[in-house]
Amino acid sequence: MIPPPRVPPDLLQPCAGYTGPPPQSEGQISDALIAEVRGRHCANGKLATVADILNKSSPFEG
C-alpha cells in the first residue's frame, strides 16, 4: 500500500481575511478589501502547494 502524501500542517491552516467590524468609511472599506485580497492570495498559494504535493505523489503520473 502506498502511504499518503505528507502535507505540512501549516498548509492546512486557514488564511485570515478581514475579521473586523463592518466597514463604515471609505478607508475602512479599502482596508477590508486589502485584507480579503491578502487572505485569498494566501489560501490560493496553499491550495497550489497542496496540489503540487498531491500531483507529485500520484501513482498515475507518467
Steps between C-alpha positions, in 0.01 A plus 500: 500500500626846410519736798305825470700807400635714781333841507663743744255605775540871426346442157185371668448813711246760384613836368356810663305748297331805646385425855401843628163669537305603189688785331342841546725725293677491167833444676361210702351345186839529332673335797242219501543439127878487534471250787264284292736503201794403721296217653396376157860507372609308811228237453562463126873463560436224752263323260758513223767355728270220619411424137872475416554261791207284397595498131860399576381208708245375247572143392338578164738780408720409208 
